[in-house]
C-alpha cells in the first residue's frame, strides 16, 4: 500500500467540501426567510424559519406537495420492486439457462439501451392518452417497470457469482427452475439487488422530463412536478422552494442509511471481480 501524502488529504477534504456545500447551503436557505436569502453577503449559517417554511410548503394548494410525495413514493416503490424482480429473473435466464435465440434476445435488450428515450416520447404519450392514463399515476409507472440496464447488470452478476455446479446440485435435489431462482440464485444476488434497487428508486424519484409531459394534471403531480410548480409565477419564494427540495431528498437519505452497507458491499464486490 502507498502512504497518503498531505496533498492527498487536502484534495480529499476539498472534494468533500465541494460536494457537501450545496447540500449544506440548501439547508441554510430552507431555514431562512427570503429577505435574508437575498442579502449580500448571503447567510452561511442556518436560521430558525424551517418550521414556518415547511408549513407554507405543505399548505401550498398550487404545488400539492404532499400529493406529489405520495405519488412519487408509490411509483418509485412499484417500479423498484418490478425492475428488481424481472431483472433478476431475466438475468438468471440469460446467464444460466440454455434456450434458442438467447444471444439474439440479449442483443435486442442491449440495443434498447442505445436508443435515446426521447425518441419514444411521442408514441408513448399517444399510447398513454389512448389508454386514458395521462395525468394519472400509471402513466409514470408502467413504462418503467422493466429496463434493459437491470437485465444486463443482473445477467453479468449471475454469470460471475452463481456457479453452474450449484444449479446442477439444486436440480439433482429435485428443484424446478423457479425454485432454483428463488432459493439459490436470488440470495446470491443480494448485493447486486441492493445496488440496482437504489439506482432504480433514485432514477424514478427524480424523473422529471416524462412526468412533466404525462402528469399534466396540476392537482395530481409527482414530487418533481410539485417542485416545478413552487418556482412558477412572478415571485419565487426561494425559502419555500429549498424547503421542498430538502423534504424531497429525505427518502434518498433514508434508503441509503437503511441499505448503505449492502450497497457499498455490492459495488466493492463488483469492482473486485472486475
FENUR-V971449 format. One line per field, one symbol per residue. burial: b if it has 9 or more other ideal C-beta (glycine too) atoms within 8 Angstrom, else e. A space follows every 50 residues. Layout:
# FENUR-V971449
burial = ???
This chain:
# FENUR-V971449
burial = eeeeeeeebeeeeeeeeeeeeeeebbbbbbbbebebbeeeeebeeebebb eebbebbeebeebbbebbbebbbbbbbbbbebbbebbbbbbbbbbbbeee ebeebbeebbeebeeeeeeebeebbeebbeeebbbbbebbbebbbbbbeb bbbbbbbbbebbeeebbeebbeeebeeebbbebbbbeebbbbbbbbbbeb bbebbebbebbbbbbeeeebbbbbbbbbbbeeeeeebbbbbbbbbbbbee bbeebbeebeebbebbbebbeeee
